[in-house]
Amino acid sequence: MMSIRTIGRYSLILGLATLLSACSILGFGGSEDGTAKTSNACKWNRSSCMYEGRYEPGEKAYAEEEARRLNQASAAKLRRNAVR
Protein backbone atom coordinates (compact mmCIF):
# COMPACT_ATOMS: atom_id res chain seq x y z
CA MET A 1 0.00 0.00 0.00
CA MET A 2 1.30 3.46 -0.91
CA SER A 3 1.82 6.01 1.78
CA ILE A 4 0.24 9.45 1.69
CA ARG A 5 3.67 10.99 1.13
CA THR A 6 4.33 8.83 -1.94
CA ILE A 7 0.91 9.61 -3.40
CA GLY A 8 1.57 13.32 -2.80
CA ARG A 9 4.89 13.13 -4.65
CA TYR A 10 3.34 11.36 -7.63
CA SER A 11 0.52 13.89 -7.68
CA LEU A 12 3.00 16.76 -7.68
CA ILE A 13 5.03 15.23 -10.51
CA LEU A 14 1.88 14.56 -12.54
CA GLY A 15 0.66 18.13 -11.95
CA LEU A 16 3.98 19.63 -13.07
CA ALA A 17 4.05 17.43 -16.17
CA THR A 18 0.49 18.51 -17.01
CA LEU A 19 1.39 22.17 -16.55
CA LEU A 20 4.47 21.88 -18.76
CA SER A 21 2.59 20.12 -21.52
CA ALA A 22 -0.22 22.69 -21.38
CA CYS A 23 2.30 25.53 -21.67
CA SER A 24 3.92 23.82 -24.63
CA ILE A 25 0.60 23.26 -26.41
CA LEU A 26 -0.62 26.80 -25.80
CA GLY A 27 2.64 28.33 -27.00
CA PHE A 28 3.87 29.77 -23.72
CA GLY A 29 7.10 27.84 -24.08
CA GLY A 30 9.56 28.28 -26.88
CA SER A 31 13.10 29.09 -27.58
CA GLU A 32 15.03 31.89 -25.95
CA ASP A 33 15.15 33.89 -29.16
CA GLY A 34 11.34 34.07 -29.35
CA THR A 35 10.94 32.10 -32.57
CA ALA A 36 7.93 30.19 -31.24
CA LYS A 37 6.10 33.41 -30.40
CA THR A 38 7.00 34.90 -33.77
CA SER A 39 5.92 31.76 -35.57
CA ASN A 40 2.54 31.78 -33.84
CA ALA A 41 2.06 35.48 -34.61
CA CYS A 42 2.84 34.86 -38.28
CA LYS A 43 0.25 32.11 -38.48
CA TRP A 44 -2.51 34.56 -37.60
CA ASN A 45 -1.23 37.74 -39.29
CA ARG A 46 1.30 37.03 -42.02
CA SER A 47 1.71 40.69 -42.97
CA SER A 48 3.15 41.41 -39.51
CA CYS A 49 6.12 39.20 -40.43
CA MET A 50 6.98 40.93 -43.69
CA TYR A 51 9.86 43.39 -43.69
CA GLU A 52 9.26 46.48 -45.84
CA GLY A 53 12.35 48.56 -45.04
CA ARG A 54 15.86 48.75 -46.48
CA TYR A 55 18.45 46.06 -45.90
CA GLU A 56 22.06 46.54 -44.90
CA PRO A 57 24.67 45.10 -47.30
CA GLY A 58 24.40 41.30 -47.29
CA GLU A 59 21.38 41.29 -45.00
CA LYS A 60 18.84 40.53 -47.72
CA ALA A 61 20.76 37.45 -48.90
CA TYR A 62 21.08 36.29 -45.30
CA ALA A 63 17.34 36.80 -44.68
CA GLU A 64 16.42 34.87 -47.81
CA GLU A 65 18.80 32.01 -46.93
CA GLU A 66 17.45 31.88 -43.37
CA ALA A 67 13.87 31.80 -44.68
CA ARG A 68 14.84 28.96 -47.03
CA ARG A 69 16.47 27.05 -44.15
CA LEU A 70 13.46 27.51 -41.89
CA ASN A 71 11.09 26.40 -44.66
CA GLN A 72 13.16 23.27 -45.25
CA ALA A 73 13.21 22.49 -41.53
CA SER A 74 9.46 22.97 -41.34
CA ALA A 75 8.89 20.71 -44.35
CA ALA A 76 11.14 18.03 -42.85
CA LYS A 77 9.21 18.21 -39.60
CA LEU A 78 5.92 17.82 -41.47
CA ARG A 79 7.30 14.79 -43.33
CA ARG A 80 8.46 13.20 -40.06
CA ASN A 81 5.08 13.75 -38.43
CA ALA A 82 3.17 12.51 -41.49
CA VAL A 83 4.92 9.13 -41.31
CA ARG A 84 3.56 8.41 -37.85
Contacts in CASP RR format, 6 or more apart in sequence:
PFRMAT RR
TARGET T0000
AUTHOR 0000-0000-0000
METHOD contacts of the structure
MODEL  1
MMSIRTIGRYSLILGLATLLSACSILGFGGSEDGTAKTSNACKWNRSSCM
YEGRYEPGEKAYAEEEARRLNQASAAKLRRNAVR
23 29 0 8 1.000
24 30 0 8 1.000
27 36 0 8 1.000
27 37 0 8 1.000
27 40 0 8 1.000
29 36 0 8 1.000
30 36 0 8 1.000
30 37 0 8 1.000
38 49 0 8 1.000
41 48 0 8 1.000
41 49 0 8 1.000
42 48 0 8 1.000
42 49 0 8 1.000
51 63 0 8 1.000
55 63 0 8 1.000
END
